[in-house]
Amino acid sequence: MSATKQPERGIDLTDANAVVVVSPVKVSLSKEAAAKLAGASEGAADKTGAAHEDARSVTEHAVHIGGESVAYTATTGTITLAEEQGKAKARLFYTAYTRRDVEDPSARPITFTFNGGPGSSSVWLHMGAFGPRRVAMPDDASLPRPPYPLVDNLHSILDLTDLVFIDPVSTGYSRAAEGEDPSQFHGVTADVESVGELIRLYTTREKRWASPKFLAGESYGTTRAANLVNHMQERHGMFFNGVVLVSSVLHFNTLYFHPDNDLPFLLYVPAYTATAWYHGCLAPELLGDGSPEALRAALDEAEAFALGEYARALLLGTRLAEEERRRVARAYARLTGLSASYVERCGLRVELGRFVKELRRDEARTVGRLDSRYLGMDRDAAGERFEYDPSMSAIMGPYTGSFNHYVREELGFESDLPYEILTGKVHPWSFDVAQNRYLDVAEPLRQAMHKNPHLKVFVANGYYDMATPYFATEHTFSHLGLDASLEGNVSMAYYPAGHMMYVHEPSLARLKADLVGFFGDAVGA
């Protein structure tokens, strides 16, 4: 899910019958084990220090991907994280999909996947992008009527790689063990350590050390992935073939609007331009013929303005001459759909919270943060900030309802715990390694790539993403400090959608096509 301002609370047809449950096999649990999972304690430790009994359900299915029938096993359950002395610390919930016709697991990639928040479950990438079933969303940025359709994902990457979707502690069905303080897991370092331990345990128990391995994260999940790939190399000697970053945020100074931080004001301009272009709020010469090429031309102009005239104006501050200030305000207004007078009243610095409210204020409409194609309606059209993110509201109901149905009815996993789709229980989040500065995990990623020159990185960007704008991501990677010999290891792709570009099926199809090439390159196929 979406990236947050540090340290405040944070933040994405076909035949539904094509996936057929061939022979559901639910692993039976004792009453005691079931109580440990679903009881009021939300997870009980094994007080004897003996081996821990984890819940687990195994079912068999098939799905058509790219004209091919892919038979697979779905495993849902928990893995207990424990001290070496045997005391349970937490139980992490996961869903794994493994292809059944594989003779040699060492030739079959495996990808460990999670979302962000902090506080998000893995439901978004699981049920929207990579898994074999997906929530069908309208491509026109409208909200579907409940109940919500769950369909086969013809664009799943299960034909390319086995998949393990991970819910960090306090998200999904994952919980701290009885007697353990959940907050010990709610921070940059502890989060990486706990997710990394699950990956180590799964890889060991399922005999996947010899398989090509990948990480995939979205939003704060990209923060986790960049940190985690280096952690796994250093702590466990586990080297990866690739990392997939969907809507990346590695350096938080690119997102945190503050009077003494000019970067986000500069780096958000192209996202504002894309949004205004989509809503038809720009001059005809910028709107062009409405084609992707016309959007790209407008973005080129916005990028040049942000790096040139606008950057100079912000750096000069109060030394900027009045005539030049007015000229910059007019240029900014032309590229963003705002009025020059409003831009001047904002001191040439328009924060995101103001932009989403101001762009279509005259129509009493707001635009989305996660996906600026979406429109919202506030009670107070004269207010300073929007009441809610319409792009978040559009996906919360469909994904929550669909997963709760899917996990019981199709995957056979039963728990009376609330599945925490996106929770505030992880806050306050500890930015322990970044006290008194902005969190930066670009450096751990660079270190991992230098130590493992075979590591490939794929970055997916949505033009209408105003949570982690593409231009901020480009800035981060242009300052990564990679050796010139490794610059080709990073590839970027762009889609005409938002933070969760996969809710737009044409973008999902393109994402899949891009990942086919990425996985093939990363494993040397």
DOGU-514441 format. One record per residue (C-alpha): x negated, y, z negated; residue number from 0. Coordinates in pm, whole numbers. Layout:
N
east=X	north=Y	up=Z	nr=NUM;
...
***
This chain:
525
east=0	north=0	up=0	nr=0;
east=-86	north=359	up=-12	nr=1;
east=-397	north=521	up=-150	nr=2;
east=-366	north=746	up=-451	nr=3;
east=-515	north=1070	up=-556	nr=4;
east=-777	north=992	up=-814	nr=5;
east=-691	north=938	up=-1096	nr=6;
east=-315	north=981	up=-1054	nr=7;
east=-64	north=704	up=-982	nr=8;
east=-61	north=545	up=-636	nr=9;
east=96	north=407	up=-372	nr=10;
east=298	north=-22	up=592	nr=11;
east=1354	north=-956	up=1799	nr=12;
east=1252	north=-1309	up=1749	nr=13;
east=1426	north=-1634	up=1664	nr=14;
east=1437	north=-1666	up=1288	nr=15;
east=1493	north=-2040	up=1319	nr=16;
east=1161	north=-2111	up=1490	nr=17;
east=987	north=-2173	up=1158	nr=18;
east=1115	north=-2511	up=1045	nr=19;
east=1048	north=-2661	up=704	nr=20;
east=940	north=-3010	up=800	nr=21;
east=902	north=-3173	up=460	nr=22;
east=907	north=-2946	up=159	nr=23;
east=704	north=-3095	up=-122	nr=24;
east=737	north=-2907	up=-445	nr=25;
east=481	north=-2999	up=-707	nr=26;
east=676	north=-3083	up=-1020	nr=27;
east=604	north=-2892	up=-1337	nr=28;
east=654	north=-3002	up=-1691	nr=29;
east=900	north=-2798	up=-1894	nr=30;
east=606	north=-2661	up=-2087	nr=31;
east=427	north=-2550	up=-1769	nr=32;
east=740	north=-2392	up=-1628	nr=33;
east=789	north=-2201	up=-1949	nr=34;
east=436	north=-2072	up=-1928	nr=35;
east=504	north=-1930	up=-1585	nr=36;
east=861	north=-1803	up=-1620	nr=37;
east=903	north=-1747	up=-1990	nr=38;
east=933	north=-1415	up=-2165	nr=39;
east=565	north=-1416	up=-2249	nr=40;
east=488	north=-1372	up=-1875	nr=41;
east=204	north=-1620	up=-1891	nr=42;
east=70	north=-1822	up=-2182	nr=43;
east=-291	north=-1922	up=-2243	nr=44;
east=-397	north=-2281	up=-2293	nr=45;
east=-493	north=-2249	up=-2657	nr=46;
east=-676	north=-2582	up=-2664	nr=47;
east=-940	north=-2464	up=-2421	nr=48;
east=-868	north=-2765	up=-2198	nr=49;
east=-812	north=-2752	up=-1823	nr=50;
east=-532	north=-2511	up=-1735	nr=51;
east=-213	north=-2627	up=-1568	nr=52;
east=-119	north=-2398	up=-1282	nr=53;
east=216	north=-2378	up=-1105	nr=54;
east=208	north=-2485	up=-742	nr=55;
east=449	north=-2548	up=-456	nr=56;
east=351	north=-2705	up=-124	nr=57;
east=567	north=-2699	up=189	nr=58;
east=510	north=-2778	up=556	nr=59;
east=621	north=-2563	up=849	nr=60;
east=558	north=-2480	up=1213	nr=61;
east=562	north=-2149	up=1400	nr=62;
east=515	north=-2048	up=1763	nr=63;
east=233	north=-1796	up=1812	nr=64;
east=129	north=-1687	up=2157	nr=65;
east=317	north=-1973	up=2319	nr=66;
east=149	north=-2231	up=2094	nr=67;
east=313	north=-2430	up=1817	nr=68;
east=108	north=-2399	up=1499	nr=69;
east=181	north=-2655	up=1227	nr=70;
east=73	north=-2538	up=884	nr=71;
east=90	north=-2604	up=513	nr=72;
east=206	north=-2328	up=279	nr=73;
east=82	north=-2339	up=-79	nr=74;
east=218	north=-2098	up=-336	nr=75;
east=105	north=-2095	up=-694	nr=76;
east=-123	north=-1956	up=-959	nr=77;
east=-490	north=-1989	up=-1038	nr=78;
east=-598	north=-1935	up=-1396	nr=79;
east=-899	north=-1715	up=-1458	nr=80;
east=-1076	north=-1827	up=-1772	nr=81;
east=-1389	north=-1767	up=-1971	nr=82;
east=-1655	north=-2036	up=-1954	nr=83;
east=-1545	north=-2141	up=-2303	nr=84;
east=-1207	north=-2227	up=-2152	nr=85;
east=-986	north=-1948	up=-2283	nr=86;
east=-736	north=-1827	up=-2022	nr=87;
east=-762	north=-1459	up=-1934	nr=88;
east=-512	north=-1421	up=-1650	nr=89;
east=-306	north=-1615	up=-1397	nr=90;
east=-319	north=-1482	up=-1043	nr=91;
east=-49	north=-1565	up=-792	nr=92;
east=-141	north=-1646	up=-433	nr=93;
east=14	north=-1776	up=-112	nr=94;
east=-208	north=-1978	up=120	nr=95;
east=-141	north=-2089	up=477	nr=96;
east=-366	north=-2358	up=623	nr=97;
east=-340	north=-2503	up=972	nr=98;
east=-268	north=-2876	up=966	nr=99;
east=-435	north=-2997	up=1287	nr=100;
east=-786	north=-2892	up=1180	nr=101;
east=-1039	north=-3177	up=1171	nr=102;
east=-1342	north=-2975	up=1065	nr=103;
east=-1269	north=-2701	up=806	nr=104;
east=-1622	north=-2565	up=852	nr=105;
east=-1517	north=-2448	up=1199	nr=106;
east=-1194	north=-2289	up=1077	nr=107;
east=-1209	north=-1930	up=945	nr=108;
east=-1035	north=-1836	up=621	nr=109;
east=-923	north=-1482	up=534	nr=110;
east=-851	north=-1352	up=184	nr=111;
east=-598	north=-1072	up=201	nr=112;
east=-454	north=-809	up=-35	nr=113;
east=-287	north=-471	up=-33	nr=114;
east=-368	north=-167	up=-242	nr=115;
east=-191	north=87	up=-460	nr=116;
east=-350	north=34	up=-703	nr=117;
east=-48	north=-161	up=-823	nr=118;
east=66	north=-320	up=-499	nr=119;
east=130	north=-686	up=-435	nr=120;
east=15	north=-842	up=-109	nr=121;
east=368	north=-847	up=34	nr=122;
east=309	north=-582	up=300	nr=123;
east=31	north=-750	up=498	nr=124;
east=182	north=-1089	up=412	nr=125;
east=535	north=-1022	up=536	nr=126;
east=461	north=-743	up=781	nr=127;
east=143	north=-822	up=971	nr=128;
east=-52	north=-1143	up=922	nr=129;
east=173	north=-1417	up=781	nr=130;
east=390	north=-1660	up=982	nr=131;
east=716	north=-1488	up=882	nr=132;
east=780	north=-1116	up=890	nr=133;
east=1037	north=-855	up=799	nr=134;
east=1189	north=-716	up=1119	nr=135;
east=1195	north=-336	up=1113	nr=136;
east=1339	north=-100	up=1377	nr=137;
east=1071	north=47	up=1602	nr=138;
east=1239	north=390	up=1599	nr=139;
east=1153	north=469	up=1234	nr=140;
east=1508	north=414	up=1111	nr=141;
east=1625	north=220	up=806	nr=142;
east=1789	north=-117	up=878	nr=143;
east=2120	north=-211	up=720	nr=144;
east=2101	north=-475	up=443	nr=145;
east=2072	north=-769	up=432	nr=146;
east=1742	north=-759	up=614	nr=147;
east=1631	north=-995	up=892	nr=148;
east=1338	north=-1229	up=832	nr=149;
east=1197	north=-1362	up=1158	nr=150;
east=909	north=-1563	up=1296	nr=151;
east=597	north=-1356	up=1334	nr=152;
east=491	north=-1414	up=1692	nr=153;
east=191	north=-1189	up=1620	nr=154;
east=65	north=-1374	up=1311	nr=155;
east=-309	north=-1435	up=1292	nr=156;
east=-255	north=-1787	up=1156	nr=157;
east=-365	north=-1921	up=1495	nr=158;
east=-701	north=-1752	up=1435	nr=159;
east=-762	north=-1811	up=1065	nr=160;
east=-626	north=-1971	up=751	nr=161;
east=-482	north=-1710	up=516	nr=162;
east=-478	north=-1654	up=140	nr=163;
east=-268	north=-1363	up=14	nr=164;
east=-369	north=-1248	up=-334	nr=165;
east=-174	north=-1048	up=-592	nr=166;
east=-405	north=-874	up=-843	nr=167;
east=-324	north=-884	up=-1214	nr=168;
east=12	north=-721	up=-1302	nr=169;
east=130	north=-726	up=-937	nr=170;
east=352	north=-987	up=-775	nr=171;
east=375	north=-1283	up=-1014	nr=172;
east=20	north=-1231	up=-1146	nr=173;
east=-7	north=-1166	up=-1518	nr=174;
east=-262	north=-1141	up=-1796	nr=175;
east=-261	north=-1448	up=-2020	nr=176;
east=-82	north=-1446	up=-2354	nr=177;
east=-269	north=-1234	up=-2606	nr=178;
east=-475	north=-1060	up=-2339	nr=179;
east=-451	north=-686	up=-2277	nr=180;
east=-356	north=-636	up=-1911	nr=181;
east=-536	north=-302	up=-1900	nr=182;
east=-871	north=-482	up=-1906	nr=183;
east=-801	north=-575	up=-1542	nr=184;
east=-676	north=-232	up=-1433	nr=185;
east=-985	north=-60	up=-1302	nr=186;
east=-1223	north=-47	up=-1009	nr=187;
east=-1482	north=-289	up=-1147	nr=188;
east=-1255	north=-530	up=-1336	nr=189;
east=-1022	north=-555	up=-1038	nr=190;
east=-1304	north=-655	up=-805	nr=191;
east=-1432	north=-909	up=-1057	nr=192;
east=-1093	north=-1076	up=-1110	nr=193;
east=-1001	north=-1092	up=-741	nr=194;
east=-1352	north=-1213	up=-664	nr=195;
east=-1322	north=-1489	up=-922	nr=196;
east=-1000	north=-1612	up=-763	nr=197;
east=-1172	north=-1620	up=-424	nr=198;
east=-1464	north=-1817	up=-572	nr=199;
east=-1234	north=-2067	up=-741	nr=200;
east=-1015	north=-2117	up=-435	nr=201;
east=-1315	north=-2156	up=-206	nr=202;
east=-1471	north=-2411	up=-441	nr=203;
east=-1159	north=-2616	up=-512	nr=204;
east=-1044	north=-2624	up=-150	nr=205;
east=-1396	north=-2703	up=-22	nr=206;
east=-1421	north=-2395	up=200	nr=207;
east=-1774	north=-2279	up=127	nr=208;
east=-1882	north=-2391	up=475	nr=209;
east=-1599	north=-2204	up=653	nr=210;
east=-1638	north=-1863	up=818	nr=211;
east=-1495	north=-1617	up=566	nr=212;
east=-1319	north=-1282	up=600	nr=213;
east=-1164	north=-1019	up=375	nr=214;
east=-866	north=-808	up=479	nr=215;
east=-725	north=-515	up=283	nr=216;
east=-491	north=-223	up=332	nr=217;
east=-515	north=127	up=181	nr=218;
east=-662	north=87	up=-171	nr=219;
east=-708	north=-271	up=-59	nr=220;
east=-976	north=-139	up=177	nr=221;
east=-1140	north=23	up=-125	nr=222;
east=-1131	north=-315	up=-295	nr=223;
east=-1257	north=-500	up=14	nr=224;
east=-1557	north=-272	up=69	nr=225;
east=-1658	north=-311	up=-294	nr=226;
east=-1572	north=-681	up=-306	nr=227;
east=-1776	north=-792	up=-7	nr=228;
east=-2090	north=-656	up=-172	nr=229;
east=-1989	north=-798	up=-512	nr=230;
east=-1939	north=-1147	up=-366	nr=231;
east=-2281	north=-1136	up=-200	nr=232;
east=-2457	north=-1015	up=-514	nr=233;
east=-2268	north=-1211	up=-781	nr=234;
east=-2182	north=-1538	up=-607	nr=235;
east=-2407	north=-1553	up=-301	nr=236;
east=-2095	north=-1571	up=-83	nr=237;
east=-2157	north=-1401	up=251	nr=238;
east=-1871	north=-1305	up=481	nr=239;
east=-1837	north=-1289	up=857	nr=240;
east=-1604	north=-992	up=867	nr=241;
east=-1393	north=-736	up=686	nr=242;
east=-1062	north=-602	up=819	nr=243;
east=-972	north=-255	up=689	nr=244;
east=-614	north=-144	up=757	nr=245;
east=-564	north=229	up=686	nr=246;
east=-899	north=274	up=521	nr=247;
east=-1003	north=488	up=225	nr=248;
east=-1361	north=439	up=111	nr=249;
east=-1448	north=789	up=-9	nr=250;
east=-1178	north=965	up=-211	nr=251;
east=-1316	north=1313	up=-153	nr=252;
east=-1163	north=1290	up=195	nr=253;
east=-811	north=1271	up=47	nr=254;
east=-808	north=1472	up=-275	nr=255;
east=-675	north=1822	up=-208	nr=256;
east=-839	north=2070	up=-445	nr=257;
east=-945	north=2435	up=-407	nr=258;
east=-1314	north=2345	up=-431	nr=259;
east=-1294	north=2053	up=-185	nr=260;
east=-1259	north=2166	up=177	nr=261;
east=-1286	north=1818	up=331	nr=262;
east=-922	north=1701	up=321	nr=263;
east=-798	north=2037	up=451	nr=264;
east=-1020	north=1983	up=755	nr=265;
east=-965	north=1611	up=799	nr=266;
east=-586	north=1622	up=780	nr=267;
east=-543	north=1867	up=1070	nr=268;
east=-527	north=1598	up=1343	nr=269;
east=-268	north=1403	up=1141	nr=270;
east=-60	north=1720	up=1112	nr=271;
east=-94	north=1768	up=1488	nr=272;
east=13	north=1410	up=1560	nr=273;
east=315	north=1451	up=1334	nr=274;
east=420	north=1781	up=1488	nr=275;
east=370	north=1630	up=1835	nr=276;
east=593	north=1332	up=1751	nr=277;
east=871	north=1559	up=1624	nr=278;
east=847	north=1796	up=1919	nr=279;
east=736	north=2090	up=1705	nr=280;
east=445	north=2201	up=1926	nr=281;
east=425	north=2428	up=2228	nr=282;
east=502	north=2266	up=2566	nr=283;
east=137	north=2273	up=2675	nr=284;
east=48	north=2055	up=2373	nr=285;
east=348	north=1825	up=2399	nr=286;
east=268	north=1754	up=2762	nr=287;
east=472	north=1475	up=2916	nr=288;
east=511	north=1284	up=2590	nr=289;
east=266	north=1014	up=2698	nr=290;
east=-12	north=859	up=2486	nr=291;
east=-257	north=1059	up=2697	nr=292;
east=-76	north=1382	up=2606	nr=293;
east=-101	north=1294	up=2236	nr=294;
east=-470	north=1217	up=2274	nr=295;
east=-530	north=1554	up=2444	nr=296;
east=-356	north=1736	up=2157	nr=297;
east=-562	north=1543	up=1903	nr=298;
east=-886	north=1625	up=2084	nr=299;
east=-800	north=1993	up=2053	nr=300;
east=-710	north=1955	up=1685	nr=301;
east=-1035	north=1773	up=1608	nr=302;
east=-1243	north=2040	up=1782	nr=303;
east=-1061	north=2312	up=1589	nr=304;
east=-1106	north=2132	up=1255	nr=305;
east=-1479	north=2082	up=1306	nr=306;
east=-1541	north=2425	up=1452	nr=307;
east=-1344	north=2743	up=1397	nr=308;
east=-1146	north=2612	up=1102	nr=309;
east=-1447	north=2463	up=920	nr=310;
east=-1631	north=2794	up=953	nr=311;
east=-1333	north=2981	up=811	nr=312;
east=-1304	north=2758	up=505	nr=313;
east=-1677	north=2766	up=438	nr=314;
east=-1682	north=3146	up=451	nr=315;
east=-1405	north=3171	up=194	nr=316;
east=-1338	north=3531	up=94	nr=317;
east=-1623	north=3644	up=321	nr=318;
east=-1400	north=3571	up=621	nr=319;
east=-1302	north=3892	up=799	nr=320;
east=-930	north=3973	up=802	nr=321;
east=-904	north=3974	up=1180	nr=322;
east=-1069	north=3633	up=1201	nr=323;
east=-842	north=3504	up=924	nr=324;
east=-533	north=3599	up=1123	nr=325;
east=-679	north=3442	up=1438	nr=326;
east=-751	north=3115	up=1257	nr=327;
east=-401	north=3114	up=1106	nr=328;
east=-247	north=3151	up=1452	nr=329;
east=-463	north=2870	up=1592	nr=330;
east=-377	north=2647	up=1296	nr=331;
east=-6	north=2720	up=1339	nr=332;
east=-19	north=2638	up=1708	nr=333;
east=-169	north=2295	up=1636	nr=334;
east=54	north=2202	up=1342	nr=335;
east=399	north=2340	up=1417	nr=336;
east=394	north=2567	up=1112	nr=337;
east=431	north=2944	up=1121	nr=338;
east=118	north=3159	up=1110	nr=339;
east=263	north=3358	up=820	nr=340;
east=311	north=3038	up=618	nr=341;
east=-46	north=2929	up=691	nr=342;
east=-174	north=3268	up=573	nr=343;
east=34	north=3249	up=254	nr=344;
east=-129	north=2912	up=187	nr=345;
east=-471	north=3076	up=215	nr=346;
east=-539	north=2874	up=532	nr=347;
east=-525	north=2560	up=315	nr=348;
east=-206	north=2360	up=366	nr=349;
east=-187	north=2064	up=131	nr=350;
east=-9	north=1750	up=244	nr=351;
east=272	north=1798	up=-8	nr=352;
east=352	north=2132	up=150	nr=353;
east=326	north=2016	up=510	nr=354;
east=574	north=1730	up=475	nr=355;
east=829	north=1975	up=333	nr=356;
east=762	north=2269	up=564	nr=357;
east=743	north=2119	up=913	nr=358;
east=1118	north=2065	up=954	nr=359;
east=1245	north=2279	up=668	nr=360;
east=1480	north=2475	up=896	nr=361;
east=1667	north=2149	up=963	nr=362;
east=1667	north=2053	up=593	nr=363;
east=1449	north=1751	up=671	nr=364;
east=1118	north=1622	up=538	nr=365;
east=866	north=1391	up=707	nr=366;
east=708	north=1079	up=564	nr=367;
east=368	north=1050	up=402	nr=368;
east=297	north=684	up=475	nr=369;
east=448	north=718	up=820	nr=370;
east=532	north=1068	up=939	nr=371;
east=774	north=942	up=1204	nr=372;
east=1033	north=894	up=928	nr=373;
east=1268	north=1173	up=816	nr=374;
east=1404	north=1240	up=468	nr=375;
east=1678	north=1456	up=318	nr=376;
east=1622	north=1657	up=0	nr=377;
east=1888	north=1820	up=-213	nr=378;
east=1690	north=2144	up=-221	nr=379;
east=1577	north=2250	up=126	nr=380;
east=1403	north=2553	up=-27	nr=381;
east=1183	north=2345	up=-257	nr=382;
east=804	north=2328	up=-251	nr=383;
east=761	north=1946	up=-235	nr=384;
east=967	north=1659	up=-100	nr=385;
east=1176	north=1455	up=-344	nr=386;
east=1071	north=1118	up=-205	nr=387;
east=871	north=965	up=76	nr=388;
east=1127	north=851	up=334	nr=389;
east=879	north=610	up=490	nr=390;
east=834	north=437	up=152	nr=391;
east=1210	north=417	up=95	nr=392;
east=1259	north=265	up=440	nr=393;
east=1039	north=-37	up=368	nr=394;
east=1083	north=-101	up=-5	nr=395;
east=1428	north=-260	up=17	nr=396;
east=1365	north=-477	up=323	nr=397;
east=1034	north=-615	up=197	nr=398;
east=1149	north=-671	up=-161	nr=399;
east=1469	north=-850	up=-64	nr=400;
east=1306	north=-1058	up=207	nr=401;
east=1018	north=-1179	up=-9	nr=402;
east=1236	north=-1276	up=-304	nr=403;
east=1450	north=-1483	up=-68	nr=404;
east=1153	north=-1630	up=118	nr=405;
east=943	north=-1738	up=-179	nr=406;
east=1226	north=-1946	up=-328	nr=407;
east=1422	north=-2064	up=-27	nr=408;
east=1142	north=-2136	up=219	nr=409;
east=829	north=-2175	up=6	nr=410;
east=1001	north=-2351	up=-284	nr=411;
east=834	north=-2148	up=-557	nr=412;
east=1063	north=-2059	up=-846	nr=413;
east=997	north=-1807	up=-1119	nr=414;
east=1226	north=-1579	up=-1316	nr=415;
east=954	north=-1319	up=-1348	nr=416;
east=1015	north=-1002	up=-1151	nr=417;
east=795	north=-1004	up=-843	nr=418;
east=618	north=-670	up=-885	nr=419;
east=610	north=-535	up=-529	nr=420;
east=458	north=-199	up=-626	nr=421;
east=419	north=-136	up=-997	nr=422;
east=314	north=152	up=-1217	nr=423;
east=208	north=-92	up=-1491	nr=424;
east=-154	north=-78	up=-1376	nr=425;
east=-179	north=290	up=-1465	nr=426;
east=-376	north=467	up=-1588	nr=427;
east=-622	north=305	up=-1347	nr=428;
east=-984	north=318	up=-1459	nr=429;
east=-1217	north=476	up=-1205	nr=430;
east=-1502	north=361	up=-1429	nr=431;
east=-1784	north=374	up=-1176	nr=432;
east=-1679	north=721	up=-1060	nr=433;
east=-1647	north=920	up=-1379	nr=434;
east=-1679	north=1294	up=-1311	nr=435;
east=-1699	north=1240	up=-934	nr=436;
east=-1497	north=1107	up=-642	nr=437;
east=-1484	north=732	up=-601	nr=438;
east=-1711	north=618	up=-316	nr=439;
east=-1725	north=255	up=-202	nr=440;
east=-1872	north=331	up=138	nr=441;
east=-2218	north=275	up=-10	nr=442;
east=-2147	north=-81	up=-133	nr=443;
east=-2018	north=-161	up=215	nr=444;
east=-2336	north=-22	up=371	nr=445;
east=-2546	north=-228	up=133	nr=446;
east=-2354	north=-544	up=221	nr=447;
east=-2398	north=-480	up=593	nr=448;
east=-2770	north=-412	up=562	nr=449;
east=-2821	north=-730	up=359	nr=450;
east=-2600	north=-932	up=592	nr=451;
east=-2653	north=-790	up=942	nr=452;
east=-2400	north=-1039	up=1083	nr=453;
east=-2113	north=-880	up=888	nr=454;
east=-1856	north=-719	up=1120	nr=455;
east=-1602	north=-453	up=1020	nr=456;
east=-1273	north=-378	up=1197	nr=457;
east=-1081	north=-61	up=1107	nr=458;
east=-715	north=-13	up=1204	nr=459;
east=-581	north=345	up=1206	nr=460;
east=-231	north=484	up=1253	nr=461;
east=-199	north=825	up=1418	nr=462;
east=105	north=906	up=1200	nr=463;
east=-59	north=794	up=875	nr=464;
east=-80	north=1088	up=635	nr=465;
east=-184	north=878	up=334	nr=466;
east=-521	north=777	up=484	nr=467;
east=-555	north=984	up=804	nr=468;
east=-767	north=846	up=1085	nr=469;
east=-993	north=1152	up=1107	nr=470;
east=-1090	north=1108	up=741	nr=471;
east=-1183	north=748	up=815	nr=472;
east=-1395	north=855	up=1110	nr=473;
east=-1572	north=1106	up=885	nr=474;
east=-1647	north=836	up=628	nr=475;
east=-1793	north=594	up=881	nr=476;
east=-1995	north=864	up=1056	nr=477;
east=-2160	north=927	up=718	nr=478;
east=-2201	north=561	up=622	nr=479;
east=-2575	north=565	up=681	nr=480;
east=-2587	north=239	up=874	nr=481;
east=-2907	north=146	up=1051	nr=482;
east=-2871	north=218	up=1422	nr=483;
east=-2901	north=-154	up=1499	nr=484;
east=-2580	north=-219	up=1304	nr=485;
east=-2358	north=56	up=1442	nr=486;
east=-2207	north=-189	up=1688	nr=487;
east=-2085	north=-402	up=1396	nr=488;
east=-1807	north=-149	up=1326	nr=489;
east=-1507	north=-127	up=1558	nr=490;
east=-1206	north=103	up=1528	nr=491;
east=-860	north=85	up=1679	nr=492;
east=-573	north=335	up=1684	nr=493;
east=-197	north=282	up=1695	nr=494;
east=107	north=511	up=1752	nr=495;
east=251	north=440	up=1406	nr=496;
east=175	north=509	up=1042	nr=497;
east=-4	north=368	up=737	nr=498;
east=161	north=31	up=797	nr=499;
east=140	north=40	up=1172	nr=500;
east=274	north=-314	up=1191	nr=501;
east=632	north=-204	up=1107	nr=502;
east=625	north=-80	up=1469	nr=503;
east=625	north=-406	up=1666	nr=504;
east=443	north=-273	up=1976	nr=505;
east=161	north=-162	up=1744	nr=506;
east=167	north=-500	up=1569	nr=507;
east=125	north=-673	up=1905	nr=508;
east=-173	north=-451	up=1987	nr=509;
east=-321	north=-510	up=1641	nr=510;
east=-303	north=-885	up=1697	nr=511;
east=-472	north=-853	up=2037	nr=512;
east=-750	north=-645	up=1882	nr=513;
east=-800	north=-898	up=1603	nr=514;
east=-832	north=-1184	up=1852	nr=515;
east=-1142	north=-1014	up=1988	nr=516;
east=-1272	north=-921	up=1643	nr=517;
east=-1248	north=-1271	up=1496	nr=518;
east=-1399	north=-1425	up=1806	nr=519;
east=-1695	north=-1188	up=1790	nr=520;
east=-1745	north=-1231	up=1415	nr=521;
east=-1761	north=-1611	up=1430	nr=522;
east=-1955	north=-1619	up=1755	nr=523;
east=-1676	north=-1783	up=1953	nr=524;
***
